[in-house]
Amino acid sequence: MKQFLSKYGRHFWLLPLVISLYSWYDLLFHDEGDLFFPLFFSGFTYYFFLKGTGKLKDKDDIFLK
């Protein structure tokens, strides 16, 4: 995970953000889709934001244990 984030930079979280915003928009305004995808991509956005900005250290990361 460290190599992936160092290669693509600290702004990788913007990609799941765009997908999650579209998913929320589709769910709330078009009544299509389900609740799983907006929550799933919002979680990805939050995780990659914390990893990219350095607020989530490797010792606290549950996926690296």
C-alpha positions in Angstrom: 0.0 0.0 0.0 2.9 2.4 0.7 4.3 1.9 -2.8 0.9 2.5 -4.4 0.3 5.8 -2.6 3.8 7.0 -3.1 3.6 6.3 -6.8 0.3 7.9 -7.5 0.6 10.8 -5.0 -1.3 12.1 -2.1 -4.3 13.2 -4.2 -5.5 9.7 -5.1 -8.4 10.1 -2.8 -10.0 12.4 -5.4 -10.9 9.5 -7.7 -13.1 7.6 -5.2 -14.5 11.0 -4.1 -15.9 11.6 -7.6 -17.3 8.1 -7.7 -18.9 8.4 -4.3 -20.4 11.8 -5.1 -22.0 10.4 -8.3 -23.3 7.4 -6.3 -24.8 9.6 -3.7 -26.4 11.9 -6.4 -27.8 8.9 -8.2 -29.2 7.4 -5.0 -30.7 10.6 -3.6 -32.1 12.3 -6.7 -32.8 9.5 -9.2 -33.8 6.8 -6.8 -31.6 4.3 -8.5 -29.0 2.1 -7.1 -28.6 1.0 -3.5 -27.0 2.3 -0.4 -24.0 -0.1 -0.5 -22.0 1.7 -3.3 -22.2 5.3 -1.8 -21.1 4.0 1.6 -18.4 1.8 0.1 -16.8 4.5 -2.0 -17.2 7.1 0.8 -15.2 4.7 3.0 -12.6 4.4 0.3 -12.4 8.2 0.0 -11.9 8.6 3.7 -9.3 5.9 4.0 -7.2 7.2 1.0 -7.5 10.8 2.3 -6.1 9.8 5.6 -3.3 7.7 4.1 -2.5 10.3 1.5 -2.2 13.2 3.9 -0.3 11.2 6.5 -2.9 11.4 9.2 -3.2 7.6 9.3 0.2 6.1 10.3 1.2 2.6 9.3 1.2 1.5 13.0 -2.5 2.5 13.2 -3.6 1.0 9.9 -5.7 -2.1 10.4 -5.1 -3.3 6.8 -1.3 -3.5 7.2 -1.3 -5.7 10.3 
